[in-house]
Amino acid sequence: MEEERKDVIEIRSDDQELGYDMPKPRYISDSDGSNKDIQNYQERPTKETYSYSSSMGSTKDRDNSHSNSSQSKDENEPDRNKTFSGKEEAPDATRAFFKDSVEDRTYHLNATGTMVDISKKRKKTRKIPMSVRKPVSQYLAFIKSPFKDRSPMLFFPYPSYVGDKKDEFDRVFYKPQEELEPLTMRFKISENTNIYNAMVNSCKAAGMYLVGEQQMLKKKRIAQGLTDSDTSDEEEDPDENNFNLLFSGSIKDDILKRLRSYQKINHFPKSFNLGRKDAMWRNYLTVAEKYPEDYNFCPKTYIFPEDEEEFEDDRRDPDYDPEMDLKLWIFKPSASSCGKGIKIVGRDDPIGKHKKGFVISEYIANPHLIEGRKYDLRVYVLVVSYDPLIIYLYDDGLARFATGKYTLDEDQFENKYVHLTNYSVQKNAEEYTQNKSKVANNLRASKWSLKTLQKVFEDHGKDYKSVKRRMKDLIIKMIIAVEPPIVEGINDSGIKPNQCYELYGFDIIIDSNLKPWILEVNISPSFSSSSPFDKTLKTMLVCDILSIVGLKPVNHEKYEKEERKKLHSDGLGHSSEEKKESFKNIEDISSGKLDEEDFNLIMEYEEQIRKVENFELIFPLKNNYKKYSKFFAEERYRNHLLWSHINSPLVDIESMYI
Ligand code: ADP
């Protein structure tokens, strides 16, 4: 389980409400020698980079509308027919897309005969300070699709404190907030999850509003002891369910029931199948029993009390010779974290009176050591969809070191500073050394970046690339092992398979033969920042994830109206698309006939792989889907569709480019 989870609300005294970091002013020397504040440089388009171009209709229409609007336009009124774009003009699909944002404004004629925008008025009645919910940027960044007739998606530039400017694609363009009003982008953090600066900062820097913050503020007050949980005098937030993105602690049925088809959530249903030590082991074992040669990367685990007999038989194996091969086990509570309740046991050690709720795993007693210290890796893996299965690997992560020198001396078995690598344990050690720089290349520090680890491996002639190859292999296999219950959860919930995404923190240990082993997988890896490096890494991670996942601006009110209409006509609220899908046959894929949903699935995949930064697609690839297909418990239509397309394009992508 997540080791830093107890770090609940990250609030520093210099932060504003919710621990939100104000962007630091940055200065640049102008041609006249004066210093200009370029605070939020990546959130605010500059004239040199972005041209101001008209946005609607065909070239002809555009010319007309431009001249019309310039004739009739009130000088103080922003020109709603204009948008910031990249150097070339916005493609038709982009223009058509934002048309909604202009036409759907609702105006009222007030007593003095002036038109008043009601949506703006509604906003003024909110009591929560705007500093909390307001985006940092006056502009929302979007990325155009490289393909014809496809909608743009929200893009997440790095907040200015990251320092590094995100490599922006030519396709990124900016829209002023005020032009988007009915399509305002919002995110919500549900009360059952931690509030991390990295999340709040990344979304606000992208121009998103925060909704449902009452619960968050309450949680903060409770954490600070300012109120108790029963006090509830907050005003209802009218936009509470009007969001594009939800950060939730876990998926609950009531959340799923209320989720709209355009809203995205950061978890899959039933992902505890990966996140709980006992459930992960059961799923792993199901495939490992069938493919023992391939599934040999998790230490053998016993779930108590079911496996007690097997455990006792194994540890009393008469052929076992401790002189030749010392065998140890590690005792862990199933659903605990932060190294709590963990102990190492030998052949004759009592395991206590625990009846259930714990697992015992074989102990990797020969970890690879650096400077005599044990370490494990935190590797970030993003699954954007289970059906079809699409997995990305982040190109950086953490190596976390124990502070004590590694030893197998029995009297040190209880020394957590020697045997456990959890940050939450090690940070209390006197020798714990924080990495002060943003790049985490201090070799004395207790936490390194994976890039630093790679360099140290290479400097010592060790083949890191092969370790990484093996890590990718076991990550793919582990995710395939938990795919059946998670896809079942998605199907039972009635949400669309592309509405969820999940970032996993894989805890991996490398043994002295450089073989990687999976120890556990965190389904809510910590985004808390204990050092400048952590803060930079985690903020970049959130921005990169959200840019890949893709959020689409939607007019919430209009959507609700259409849904109600659909419900009336259908009686059950099912769209005809959903009904058709249950009849889809894998054999039909070879005919090459795609319906709209198939086409969109392929196009979404093609778009996604063209906006990836710092992540690497590891599955499915042209050269690996066949190898892994046998491990899937069930043949699924969407997997086969995507694999067929990867093998030999079902959509002529070349002809789709703008
Ligand atoms: P928690 O959820 O409490 O963090 P973990 O499974 O991550 O529990 O274990 C905590 C630490 O114990 C790991 O970071 C690792 O250093 C060590 N550890 C866990 N399992 C093993 C194992 N099978 N072999 C060697 N070390 C292990």
Residues whose N, C-alpha, C, O or C-beta is under 5 A from the ligand:
A	BS01	ADP	M1 E3 P299 I330 S336 S337 C338 G339 K340 S361 E362 Y363 I364 D376 H419 L420 T421 N422 L519 E520
